[in-house]
Amino acid sequence: MELIISRIVGLVVALFAASFVALLVGYVAHYDFGLSRLAIRTSALKGAAIFAAIFALLLATEWFEKLRKSK
């Protein structure tokens, strides 16, 4: 039970930190580097898609490894 709670808390903290960093990077890109919001949004979407694909691959690898060990 404690493992589940610690994973949930860790996930919430990681999501909060990621959203804060994303907002900070967007702010700096818009106001300091002069990029348009559309350019930032497009790049962010591409980056998020790559990150999601890597994360899904890592989760699938972990799941298949657990499945193989259970047999």
Biopython code that builds the backbone (N, CA, C, O; Angstrom):
import numpy as np
from Bio.PDB.StructureBuilder import StructureBuilder

atoms = [
    (1, "MET", "N", (0.821, -1.199, 0.000)),
    (1, "MET", "CA", (0.000, 0.000, 0.000)),
    (1, "MET", "C", (0.860, 1.256, 0.000)),
    (1, "MET", "O", (0.565, 2.222, -0.703)),
    (2, "GLU", "N", (1.935, 1.234, 0.800)),
    (2, "GLU", "CA", (2.809, 2.394, 0.850)),
    (2, "GLU", "C", (3.508, 2.617, -0.484)),
    (2, "GLU", "O", (3.784, 3.755, -0.864)),
    (3, "LEU", "N", (3.793, 1.531, -1.193)),
    (3, "LEU", "CA", (4.443, 1.648, -2.496)),
    (3, "LEU", "C", (3.533, 2.367, -3.484)),
    (3, "LEU", "O", (3.998, 3.199, -4.262)),
    (4, "ILE", "N", (2.248, 2.054, -3.458)),
    (4, "ILE", "CA", (1.295, 2.693, -4.362)),
    (4, "ILE", "C", (1.184, 4.181, -4.050)),
    (4, "ILE", "O", (1.184, 5.015, -4.956)),
    (5, "ILE", "N", (1.090, 4.505, -2.771)),
    (5, "ILE", "CA", (0.969, 5.911, -2.375)),
    (5, "ILE", "C", (2.231, 6.679, -2.751)),
    (5, "ILE", "O", (2.148, 7.806, -3.239)),
    (6, "SER", "N", (3.399, 6.078, -2.526)),
    (6, "SER", "CA", (4.638, 6.780, -2.859)),
    (6, "SER", "C", (4.776, 6.969, -4.371)),
    (6, "SER", "O", (5.306, 7.987, -4.817)),
    (7, "ARG", "N", (4.310, 6.011, -5.157)),
    (7, "ARG", "CA", (4.346, 6.174, -6.613)),
    (7, "ARG", "C", (3.398, 7.279, -7.070)),
    (7, "ARG", "O", (3.736, 8.058, -7.961)),
    (8, "ILE", "N", (2.221, 7.347, -6.467)),
    (8, "ILE", "CA", (1.253, 8.377, -6.834)),
    (8, "ILE", "C", (1.795, 9.762, -6.470)),
    (8, "ILE", "O", (1.705, 10.696, -7.267)),
    (9, "VAL", "N", (2.350, 9.890, -5.278)),
    (9, "VAL", "CA", (2.916, 11.173, -4.851)),
    (9, "VAL", "C", (4.081, 11.556, -5.753)),
    (9, "VAL", "O", (4.205, 12.717, -6.145)),
    (10, "GLY", "N", (4.935, 10.594, -6.085)),
    (10, "GLY", "CA", (6.048, 10.864, -6.985)),
    (10, "GLY", "C", (5.577, 11.305, -8.353)),
    (10, "GLY", "O", (6.162, 12.206, -8.954)),
    (11, "LEU", "N", (4.513, 10.673, -8.854)),
    (11, "LEU", "CA", (3.967, 11.048, -10.154)),
    (11, "LEU", "C", (3.378, 12.457, -10.122)),
    (11, "LEU", "O", (3.571, 13.226, -11.064)),
    (12, "VAL", "N", (2.675, 12.798, -9.067)),
    (12, "VAL", "CA", (2.088, 14.135, -8.944)),
    (12, "VAL", "C", (3.185, 15.198, -8.877)),
    (12, "VAL", "O", (3.084, 16.240, -9.524)),
    (13, "VAL", "N", (4.224, 14.934, -8.103)),
    (13, "VAL", "CA", (5.331, 15.887, -7.997)),
    (13, "VAL", "C", (6.034, 16.035, -9.345)),
    (13, "VAL", "O", (6.382, 17.146, -9.744)),
    (14, "ALA", "N", (6.242, 14.924, -10.046)),
    (14, "ALA", "CA", (6.898, 14.982, -11.357)),
    (14, "ALA", "C", (6.046, 15.754, -12.363)),
    (14, "ALA", "O", (6.581, 16.536, -13.148)),
    (15, "LEU", "N", (4.744, 15.547, -12.350)),
    (15, "LEU", "CA", (3.865, 16.270, -13.264)),
    (15, "LEU", "C", (3.846, 17.766, -12.952)),
    (15, "LEU", "O", (3.838, 18.591, -13.865)),
    (16, "PHE", "N", (3.840, 18.110, -11.680)),
    (16, "PHE", "CA", (3.873, 19.517, -11.301)),
    (16, "PHE", "C", (5.176, 20.168, -11.755)),
    (16, "PHE", "O", (5.172, 21.269, -12.306)),
    (17, "ALA", "N", (6.290, 19.477, -11.518)),
    (17, "ALA", "CA", (7.589, 20.025, -11.916)),
    (17, "ALA", "C", (7.676, 20.163, -13.431)),
    (17, "ALA", "O", (8.196, 21.161, -13.930)),
    (18, "ALA", "N", (7.175, 19.177, -14.167)),
    (18, "ALA", "CA", (7.225, 19.235, -15.628)),
    (18, "ALA", "C", (6.380, 20.381, -16.166)),
    (18, "ALA", "O", (6.789, 21.073, -17.098)),
    (19, "SER", "N", (5.207, 20.584, -15.584)),
    (19, "SER", "CA", (4.356, 21.681, -16.054)),
    (19, "SER", "C", (4.976, 23.037, -15.719)),
    (19, "SER", "O", (4.872, 23.973, -16.511)),
    (20, "PHE", "N", (5.608, 23.151, -14.575)),
    (20, "PHE", "CA", (6.264, 24.398, -14.207)),
    (20, "PHE", "C", (7.423, 24.708, -15.158)),
    (20, "PHE", "O", (7.579, 25.843, -15.609)),
    (21, "VAL", "N", (8.229, 23.694, -15.455)),
    (21, "VAL", "CA", (9.349, 23.888, -16.376)),
    (21, "VAL", "C", (8.842, 24.245, -17.773)),
    (21, "VAL", "O", (9.430, 25.092, -18.445)),
    (22, "ALA", "N", (7.758, 23.607, -18.213)),
    (22, "ALA", "CA", (7.197, 23.915, -19.529)),
    (22, "ALA", "C", (6.721, 25.367, -19.593)),
    (22, "ALA", "O", (6.961, 26.059, -20.583)),
    (23, "LEU", "N", (6.058, 25.818, -18.556)),
    (23, "LEU", "CA", (5.619, 27.221, -18.523)),
    (23, "LEU", "C", (6.808, 28.178, -18.509)),
    (23, "LEU", "O", (6.787, 29.209, -19.181)),
    (24, "LEU", "N", (7.826, 27.842, -17.759)),
    (24, "LEU", "CA", (9.005, 28.692, -17.673)),
    (24, "LEU", "C", (9.739, 28.765, -19.008)),
    (24, "LEU", "O", (10.146, 29.847, -19.431)),
    (25, "VAL", "N", (9.910, 27.634, -19.669)),
    (25, "VAL", "CA", (10.574, 27.611, -20.970)),
    (25, "VAL", "C", (9.752, 28.382, -22.009)),
    (25, "VAL", "O", (10.311, 29.110, -22.829)),
    (26, "GLY", "N", (8.424, 28.221, -21.971)),
    (26, "GLY", "CA", (7.565, 28.965, -22.885)),
    (26, "GLY", "C", (7.645, 30.462, -22.657)),
    (26, "GLY", "O", (7.664, 31.242, -23.609)),
    (27, "TYR", "N", (7.693, 30.859, -21.407)),
    (27, "TYR", "CA", (7.804, 32.284, -21.083)),
    (27, "TYR", "C", (9.114, 32.862, -21.612)),
    (27, "TYR", "O", (9.129, 33.921, -22.238)),
    (28, "VAL", "N", (10.209, 32.155, -21.354)),
    (28, "VAL", "CA", (11.524, 32.624, -21.805)),
    (28, "VAL", "C", (11.580, 32.667, -23.330)),
    (28, "VAL", "O", (12.094, 33.627, -23.904)),
    (29, "ALA", "N", (11.055, 31.632, -23.988)),
    (29, "ALA", "CA", (11.085, 31.602, -25.457)),
    (29, "ALA", "C", (10.267, 32.740, -26.058)),
    (29, "ALA", "O", (10.653, 33.315, -27.076)),
    (30, "HIS", "N", (9.143, 33.063, -25.433)),
    (30, "HIS", "CA", (8.280, 34.111, -25.991)),
    (30, "HIS", "C", (8.818, 35.510, -25.705)),
    (30, "HIS", "O", (8.930, 36.332, -26.614)),
    (31, "TYR", "N", (9.147, 35.778, -24.451)),
    (31, "TYR", "CA", (9.496, 37.146, -24.089)),
    (31, "TYR", "C", (10.979, 37.467, -24.253)),
    (31, "TYR", "O", (11.320, 38.622, -24.512)),
    (32, "ASP", "N", (11.862, 36.500, -24.113)),
    (32, "ASP", "CA", (13.289, 36.791, -24.244)),
    (32, "ASP", "C", (13.816, 36.537, -25.649)),
    (32, "ASP", "O", (14.650, 37.294, -26.145)),
    (33, "PHE", "N", (13.332, 35.473, -26.296)),
    (33, "PHE", "CA", (13.826, 35.143, -27.635)),
    (33, "PHE", "C", (12.908, 35.627, -28.746)),
    (33, "PHE", "O", (13.292, 35.592, -29.915)),
    (34, "GLY", "N", (11.711, 36.076, -28.411)),
    (34, "GLY", "CA", (10.810, 36.665, -29.387)),
    (34, "GLY", "C", (10.085, 35.673, -30.285)),
    (34, "GLY", "O", (9.597, 36.055, -31.348)),
    (35, "LEU", "N", (10.005, 34.421, -29.884)),
    (35, "LEU", "CA", (9.279, 33.441, -30.690)),
    (35, "LEU", "C", (7.776, 33.651, -30.538)),
    (35, "LEU", "O", (7.293, 34.056, -29.481)),
    (36, "SER", "N", (7.053, 33.366, -31.612)),
    (36, "SER", "CA", (5.600, 33.509, -31.531)),
    (36, "SER", "C", (5.020, 32.346, -30.727)),
    (36, "SER", "O", (5.654, 31.302, -30.570)),
    (37, "ARG", "N", (3.817, 32.545, -30.229)),
    (37, "ARG", "CA", (3.170, 31.487, -29.449)),
    (37, "ARG", "C", (2.893, 30.255, -30.312)),
    (37, "ARG", "O", (2.940, 29.129, -29.816)),
    (38, "LEU", "N", (2.607, 30.461, -31.593)),
    (38, "LEU", "CA", (2.358, 29.338, -32.490)),
    (38, "LEU", "C", (3.620, 28.499, -32.680)),
    (38, "LEU", "O", (3.553, 27.270, -32.684)),
    (39, "ALA", "N", (4.754, 29.147, -32.837)),
    (39, "ALA", "CA", (6.019, 28.422, -33.002)),
    (39, "ALA", "C", (6.346, 27.631, -31.737)),
    (39, "ALA", "O", (6.819, 26.497, -31.814)),
    (40, "ILE", "N", (6.096, 28.226, -30.588)),
    (40, "ILE", "CA", (6.357, 27.543, -29.324)),
    (40, "ILE", "C", (5.413, 26.351, -29.179)),
    (40, "ILE", "O", (5.831, 25.272, -28.761)),
    (41, "ARG", "N", (4.151, 26.546, -29.520)),
    (41, "ARG", "CA", (3.156, 25.492, -29.385)),
    (41, "ARG", "C", (3.480, 24.299, -30.285)),
    (41, "ARG", "O", (3.360, 23.149, -29.863)),
    (42, "THR", "N", (3.892, 24.575, -31.523)),
    (42, "THR", "CA", (4.222, 23.503, -32.467)),
    (42, "THR", "C", (5.429, 22.711, -31.977)),
    (42, "THR", "O", (5.420, 21.480, -32.002)),
    (43, "SER", "N", (6.459, 23.410, -31.535)),
    (43, "SER", "CA", (7.647, 22.725, -31.028)),
    (43, "SER", "C", (7.339, 21.937, -29.766)),
    (43, "SER", "O", (7.855, 20.836, -29.573)),
    (44, "ALA", "N", (6.504, 22.496, -28.914)),
    (44, "ALA", "CA", (6.143, 21.798, -27.684)),
    (44, "ALA", "C", (5.357, 20.530, -27.987)),
    (44, "ALA", "O", (5.545, 19.511, -27.322)),
    (45, "LEU", "N", (4.491, 20.583, -28.969)),
    (45, "LEU", "CA", (3.717, 19.407, -29.341)),
    (45, "LEU", "C", (4.618, 18.307, -29.886)),
    (45, "LEU", "O", (4.435, 17.135, -29.557)),
    (46, "LYS", "N", (5.582, 18.673, -30.709)),
    (46, "LYS", "CA", (6.526, 17.686, -31.238)),
    (46, "LYS", "C", (7.360, 17.082, -30.114)),
    (46, "LYS", "O", (7.567, 15.869, -30.075)),
    (47, "GLY", "N", (7.828, 17.907, -29.218)),
    (47, "GLY", "CA", (8.616, 17.413, -28.089)),
    (47, "GLY", "C", (7.814, 16.513, -27.176)),
    (47, "GLY", "O", (8.319, 15.498, -26.695)),
    (48, "ALA", "N", (6.569, 16.878, -26.935)),
    (48, "ALA", "CA", (5.709, 16.050, -26.088)),
    (48, "ALA", "C", (5.426, 14.699, -26.739)),
    (48, "ALA", "O", (5.362, 13.680, -26.052)),
    (49, "ALA", "N", (5.259, 14.688, -28.045)),
    (49, "ALA", "CA", (5.014, 13.424, -28.745)),
    (49, "ALA", "C", (6.233, 12.506, -28.662)),
    (49, "ALA", "O", (6.092, 11.302, -28.451)),
    (50, "ILE", "N", (7.415, 13.069, -28.824)),
    (50, "ILE", "CA", (8.636, 12.264, -28.706)),
    (50, "ILE", "C", (8.795, 11.746, -27.286)),
    (50, "ILE", "O", (9.119, 10.576, -27.084)),
    (51, "PHE", "N", (8.568, 12.612, -26.296)),
    (51, "PHE", "CA", (8.667, 12.190, -24.902)),
    (51, "PHE", "C", (7.658, 11.094, -24.579)),
    (51, "PHE", "O", (7.995, 10.127, -23.897)),
    (52, "ALA", "N", (6.431, 11.233, -25.057)),
    (52, "ALA", "CA", (5.400, 10.230, -24.798)),
    (52, "ALA", "C", (5.764, 8.893, -25.436)),
    (52, "ALA", "O", (5.529, 7.840, -24.844)),
    (53, "ALA", "N", (6.331, 8.928, -26.627)),
    (53, "ALA", "CA", (6.725, 7.683, -27.290)),
    (53, "ALA", "C", (7.840, 6.980, -26.516)),
    (53, "ALA", "O", (7.804, 5.762, -26.345)),
    (54, "ILE", "N", (8.820, 7.737, -26.052)),
    (54, "ILE", "CA", (9.912, 7.140, -25.271)),
    (54, "ILE", "C", (9.384, 6.592, -23.955)),
    (54, "ILE", "O", (9.763, 5.494, -23.547)),
    (55, "PHE", "N", (8.521, 7.335, -23.289)),
    (55, "PHE", "CA", (7.952, 6.892, -22.017)),
    (55, "PHE", "C", (7.114, 5.632, -22.207)),
    (55, "PHE", "O", (7.194, 4.711, -21.394)),
    (56, "ALA", "N", (6.317, 5.578, -23.263)),
    (56, "ALA", "CA", (5.506, 4.386, -23.534)),
    (56, "ALA", "C", (6.395, 3.185, -23.836)),
    (56, "ALA", "O", (6.087, 2.067, -23.423)),
    (57, "LEU", "N", (7.484, 3.405, -24.546)),
    (57, "LEU", "CA", (8.415, 2.323, -24.838)),
    (57, "LEU", "C", (9.053, 1.790, -23.560)),
    (57, "LEU", "O", (9.195, 0.577, -23.401)),
    (58, "LEU", "N", (9.435, 2.671, -22.658)),
    (58, "LEU", "CA", (10.017, 2.237, -21.387)),
    (58, "LEU", "C", (9.015, 1.465, -20.543)),
    (58, "LEU", "O", (9.358, 0.448, -19.939)),
    (59, "LEU", "N", (7.779, 1.945, -20.499)),
    (59, "LEU", "CA", (6.752, 1.239, -19.739)),
    (59, "LEU", "C", (6.438, -0.124, -20.341)),
    (59, "LEU", "O", (6.255, -1.100, -19.614)),
    (60, "ALA", "N", (6.375, -0.192, -21.665)),
    (60, "ALA", "CA", (6.100, -1.470, -22.325)),
    (60, "ALA", "C", (7.244, -2.446, -22.094)),
    (60, "ALA", "O", (7.006, -3.635, -21.881)),
    (61, "THR", "N", (8.476, -1.964, -22.133)),
    (61, "THR", "CA", (9.627, -2.830, -21.876)),
    (61, "THR", "C", (9.574, -3.386, -20.461)),
    (61, "THR", "O", (9.822, -4.573, -20.248)),
    (62, "GLU", "N", (9.252, -2.533, -19.492)),
    (62, "GLU", "CA", (9.139, -2.983, -18.105)),
    (62, "GLU", "C", (8.010, -3.997, -17.955)),
    (62, "GLU", "O", (8.152, -4.983, -17.231)),
    (63, "TRP", "N", (6.898, -3.760, -18.630)),
    (63, "TRP", "CA", (5.758, -4.675, -18.537)),
    (63, "TRP", "C", (6.089, -6.027, -19.156)),
    (63, "TRP", "O", (5.762, -7.065, -18.581)),
    (64, "PHE", "N", (6.734, -6.028, -20.322)),
    (64, "PHE", "CA", (7.106, -7.285, -20.961)),
    (64, "PHE", "C", (8.143, -8.038, -20.145)),
    (64, "PHE", "O", (8.134, -9.269, -20.116)),
    (65, "GLU", "N", (9.036, -7.314, -19.482)),
    (65, "GLU", "CA", (10.048, -7.951, -18.638)),
    (65, "GLU", "C", (9.379, -8.653, -17.449)),
    (65, "GLU", "O", (9.745, -9.777, -17.106)),
    (66, "LYS", "N", (8.411, -7.997, -16.827)),
    (66, "LYS", "CA", (7.666, -8.610, -15.722)),
    (66, "LYS", "C", (6.885, -9.818, -16.218)),
    (66, "LYS", "O", (6.819, -10.834, -15.526)),
    (67, "LEU", "N", (6.301, -9.724, -17.391)),
    (67, "LEU", "CA", (5.533, -10.824, -17.959)),
    (67, "LEU", "C", (6.432, -12.017, -18.237)),
    (67, "LEU", "O", (6.042, -13.157, -17.987)),
    (68, "ARG", "N", (7.631, -11.768, -18.751)),
    (68, "ARG", "CA", (8.567, -12.853, -19.048)),
    (68, "ARG", "C", (9.050, -13.536, -17.779)),
    (68, "ARG", "O", (9.193, -14.758, -17.755)),
    (69, "LYS", "N", (9.308, -12.761, -16.714)),
    (69, "LYS", "CA", (9.784, -13.335, -15.459)),
    (69, "LYS", "C", (8.705, -14.144, -14.765)),
    (69, "LYS", "O", (9.020, -15.082, -14.033)),
    (70, "SER", "N", (7.455, -13.809, -14.971)),
    (70, "SER", "CA", (6.370, -14.531, -14.291)),
    (70, "SER", "C", (6.128, -15.905, -14.896)),
    (70, "SER", "O", (5.522, -16.758, -14.247)),
    (71, "LYS", "N", (6.587, -16.143, -16.125)),
    (71, "LYS", "CA", (6.376, -17.444, -16.757)),
    (71, "LYS", "C", (7.398, -18.449, -16.387)),
    (71, "LYS", "O", (7.339, -19.588, -16.849)),
]
sb = StructureBuilder()
sb.init_structure("model")
sb.init_model(0)
sb.init_chain("A")
sb.init_seg("    ")
for serial, (resi, resn, name, xyz) in enumerate(atoms, 1):
    if name == "N":
        sb.init_residue(resn, " ", resi, " ")
    sb.init_atom(name, np.array(xyz, "f"), 0.0, 1.0, " ", f" {name:<3s}", serial, name[0])
structure = sb.get_structure()
